[in-house]
Amino acid sequence: MKAVASRSGTTQAASGPSRAVAVRTGPCPQCGMKVHADAIDHKAVETTGQLLAALGDPVRLGIIELLSQHDRLCVCDIAEAFPIGQPTVSHHLRLLREAGLVDVERRGHWAYYGLKREALKRVTQGLVRLL
């Protein structure tokens, strides 16, 4: 991250070509408090946010609940539990897989999905850290 000084007494921390975040180098002019930029574990917050976004859909949350009750399930078995088509279930499973919450095991033409419990523990730990 590159820091760039500005005239207002703040430092602009650029985290990418289009992102600039003001990081105050001194106390707040209104309240006098000084919050340090390192007070936030940005990587942990981003990771937890991505996992929560993946869990934020009722169908995906239902898939997680269903997989928590079984070792592995085929897409067709998962689709039976929802009033949506198998292609839509496959879409949700892909998003969960990309988020690292489920994994897939291929057996011939069939794909069996399983819950990655360690990833769910990371979500829980990320939330508990905020309490």
Backbone torsions as a table, in degrees:
resi	resn	phi	psi	omega
1	MET	NA	132.5	-177.5
2	LYS	-100.5	133.9	179.3
3	ALA	-103.5	135.1	-180.0
4	VAL	-129.4	125.1	-178.9
5	ALA	-74.7	146.8	176.3
6	SER	-122.6	171.1	-178.1
7	ARG	-70.6	-21.7	-174.0
8	SER	-83.8	6.4	-179.9
9	GLY	85.3	10.9	176.8
10	THR	-111.5	166.3	176.6
11	THR	-114.0	132.2	176.5
12	GLN	-89.4	118.3	178.3
13	ALA	-100.3	110.2	-177.6
14	ALA	-90.5	118.9	179.2
15	SER	-100.9	4.4	179.2
16	GLY	-179.4	177.2	-176.1
17	PRO	-63.4	-30.2	-176.5
18	SER	-112.7	2.9	-178.0
19	ARG	-109.7	131.2	173.5
20	ALA	-137.3	125.8	-178.4
21	VAL	-118.2	128.5	179.3
22	ALA	-75.2	123.9	176.8
23	VAL	-116.9	112.5	-177.3
24	ARG	-72.2	134.0	178.7
25	THR	-94.5	-12.3	179.3
26	GLY	-129.7	-173.6	179.4
27	PRO	-68.1	157.3	177.8
28	CYS	-64.5	132.2	-179.5
29	PRO	-65.3	-25.8	-178.9
30	GLN	-83.5	-48.4	-172.5
31	CYS	-111.6	-13.4	179.0
32	GLY	84.5	-2.9	179.8
33	MET	-78.2	151.0	174.6
34	LYS	-123.7	116.6	177.3
35	VAL	-107.1	127.0	-177.1
36	HIS	-82.8	143.5	179.8
37	ALA	-61.3	-28.4	-178.9
38	ASP	-83.7	7.7	177.3
39	ALA	-71.9	-15.3	-179.5
40	ILE	-114.7	129.7	173.1
41	ASP	-84.8	87.8	-172.2
42	HIS	-59.0	-38.3	-179.8
43	LYS	-65.5	-45.0	179.2
44	ALA	-64.4	-40.3	179.3
45	VAL	-64.7	-43.0	179.5
46	GLU	-64.4	-44.5	179.4
47	THR	-61.7	-47.7	179.4
48	THR	-62.3	-40.1	178.4
49	GLY	-62.1	-41.0	178.8
50	GLN	-65.7	-41.5	179.0
51	LEU	-66.4	-41.3	178.6
52	LEU	-66.0	-35.6	177.2
53	ALA	-62.7	-40.4	178.3
54	ALA	-65.8	-32.5	-179.8
55	LEU	-86.8	-6.4	-173.3
56	GLY	-74.4	-4.2	179.3
57	ASP	-100.7	133.7	-178.6
58	PRO	-57.9	-36.5	178.9
59	VAL	-66.6	-45.9	-179.5
60	ARG	-64.8	-39.1	177.2
61	LEU	-64.6	-38.9	175.9
62	GLY	-64.4	-38.7	176.9
63	ILE	-62.5	-42.7	178.2
64	ILE	-60.7	-44.9	179.2
65	GLU	-61.4	-43.5	179.4
66	LEU	-62.7	-46.0	-179.8
67	LEU	-67.4	-25.8	178.9
68	SER	-68.4	-18.2	-178.9
69	GLN	-95.2	-5.9	-176.6
70	HIS	-137.8	156.4	177.2
71	ASP	-69.4	-56.3	178.3
72	ARG	-146.8	147.2	177.2
73	LEU	-135.3	145.9	174.7
74	CYS	-77.7	154.8	178.9
75	VAL	-55.1	-41.4	-177.8
76	CYS	-64.1	-35.0	177.0
77	ASP	-68.9	-40.3	178.7
78	ILE	-65.9	-42.4	-178.1
79	ALA	-61.6	-30.9	179.4
80	GLU	-61.6	-24.9	-175.9
81	ALA	-84.8	-4.9	-174.3
82	PHE	-129.1	149.1	179.1
83	PRO	-85.7	40.7	179.1
84	ILE	-131.7	165.8	-177.8
85	GLY	-76.5	161.9	-179.7
86	GLN	-61.6	-38.0	177.1
87	PRO	-61.5	-36.3	178.4
88	THR	-68.9	-39.8	176.1
89	VAL	-62.2	-42.5	178.2
90	SER	-60.6	-38.7	177.1
91	HIS	-61.0	-47.4	179.5
92	HIS	-63.6	-39.6	178.1
93	LEU	-64.2	-37.8	177.7
94	ARG	-62.5	-43.9	178.7
95	LEU	-63.3	-40.2	177.7
96	LEU	-66.9	-37.7	178.1
97	ARG	-66.6	-43.8	179.2
98	GLU	-63.7	-30.1	177.5
99	ALA	-79.9	-7.9	178.9
100	GLY	82.3	17.2	-177.8
101	LEU	-92.2	-23.6	175.7
102	VAL	-133.5	159.0	173.0
103	ASP	-124.9	166.5	-177.1
104	VAL	-126.0	141.3	176.5
105	GLU	-123.8	122.4	-179.2
106	ARG	-87.8	132.4	174.6
107	ARG	-131.8	94.0	-175.5
108	GLY	65.8	-125.1	179.2
109	HIS	-83.5	-8.2	-172.8
110	TRP	-100.0	147.0	175.9
111	ALA	-116.7	125.5	179.9
112	TYR	-111.6	129.3	-176.2
113	TYR	-104.7	142.8	177.5
114	GLY	-134.5	154.0	-178.9
115	LEU	-80.4	135.3	174.1
116	LYS	-95.6	92.8	-172.7
117	ARG	-62.5	-31.5	178.9
118	GLU	-63.2	-35.6	178.5
119	ALA	-66.2	-39.7	177.0
120	LEU	-66.2	-34.7	176.2
121	LYS	-63.4	-37.4	177.9
122	ARG	-63.4	-38.6	177.1
123	VAL	-62.2	-47.3	-179.9
124	THR	-60.9	-45.4	179.7
125	GLN	-63.2	-38.3	178.4
126	GLY	-63.5	-38.1	178.4
127	LEU	-73.7	-41.7	179.8
128	VAL	-62.6	-35.3	179.5
129	ARG	-59.6	-27.9	-179.0
130	LEU	-80.4	-16.1	-177.4
131	LEU	-80.0	NA	NA
